[in-house]
Amino acid sequence: MFAVQGIYADGSITISEPVPVSNKYDVIVTFLKPANQAEGNIDKREKIAALGRITGILSDSDITLEEARMERLSRQ
C-alpha cells in the first residue's frame, strides 16, 4: 500500500505525482481538507508525498521505515 497526492474538483480526481503501477488497483480516496487551505502548505504536502513513496519502496523490502531512519541518522 502507498499514498499519492491529488486534487478532487468538479467530480474528477487528478493525481499530482507519478503513480508507480501499471495494473488495476483497488484504491481508497480520503478527503483531507479543501484545496484552498492546502495551498499555503506545499512543503508539508511534499513531505507527505515523499513519505508515501518511501513507504511504498520499503513495503518490498525487509527493512522497516524506522530502521531506514536510524541507518540514515547513523551516517550523519
C-alpha positions as CSV (number, residue, x, y, z in Angstrom):
1,M,0.0,0.0,0.0
2,F,1.2,3.5,-0.8
3,A,-0.2,7.0,-1.0
4,V,-0.2,9.7,-3.7
5,Q,-1.3,13.3,-3.6
6,G,-4.1,14.6,-5.8
7,I,-6.9,17.1,-6.1
8,Y,-10.6,16.5,-6.4
9,A,-12.5,19.1,-8.5
10,D,-15.8,19.0,-10.4
11,G,-16.3,15.3,-10.0
12,S,-12.8,14.2,-11.0
13,I,-9.6,13.3,-9.2
14,T,-6.3,14.4,-10.7
15,I,-3.2,12.7,-9.3
16,S,-0.4,15.2,-8.7
17,E,2.6,12.9,-9.0
18,P,3.6,9.7,-10.9
19,V,1.9,6.5,-9.8
20,P,4.3,3.6,-9.8
21,V,1.8,0.9,-11.0
22,S,0.6,-0.3,-14.4
23,N,-2.2,-2.7,-13.5
24,K,-5.6,-2.2,-12.0
25,Y,-5.5,-1.4,-8.2
26,D,-8.2,-1.1,-5.6
27,V,-8.0,2.4,-4.1
28,I,-9.3,4.3,-1.1
29,V,-9.9,8.0,-1.6
30,T,-9.6,10.1,1.6
31,F,-10.7,13.8,1.5
32,L,-8.2,15.6,3.8
33,K,-9.2,19.3,3.6
34,P,-10.3,21.9,1.0
35,A,-7.5,22.5,-1.6
36,N,-7.5,26.3,-0.9
37,Q,-6.4,25.5,2.7
38,A,-3.6,23.2,1.4
39,E,-2.0,25.8,-1.0
40,G,-0.1,27.5,1.8
41,N,1.2,24.2,3.0
42,I,3.2,23.0,0.0
43,D,6.3,21.8,2.0
44,K,4.1,19.6,4.2
45,R,2.4,18.1,1.1
46,E,5.8,17.3,-0.4
47,K,6.9,15.6,2.8
48,I,3.8,13.5,2.9
49,A,4.2,12.5,-0.7
50,A,7.8,11.6,-0.2
51,L,6.9,9.5,2.9
52,G,4.3,7.7,0.7
53,R,6.9,6.9,-1.9
54,I,9.4,5.7,0.8
55,T,6.7,3.5,2.4
56,G,5.9,2.0,-1.0
57,I,9.5,1.2,-1.6
58,L,10.1,-0.2,1.8
59,S,7.0,-2.5,1.5
60,D,9.0,-4.6,-0.9
61,S,12.0,-4.7,1.5
62,D,12.8,-6.5,4.7
63,I,13.8,-3.2,6.4
64,T,11.3,-1.1,8.3
65,L,10.9,2.7,8.0
66,E,12.3,3.1,11.5
67,E,15.4,1.0,10.6
68,A,16.0,3.1,7.5
69,R,15.7,6.3,9.5
70,M,18.1,5.0,12.1
71,E,20.6,4.0,9.4
72,R,20.4,7.4,7.9
73,L,21.0,9.1,11.2
74,S,24.0,6.9,12.0
75,R,25.6,8.1,8.7
76,Q,25.4,11.8,9.8
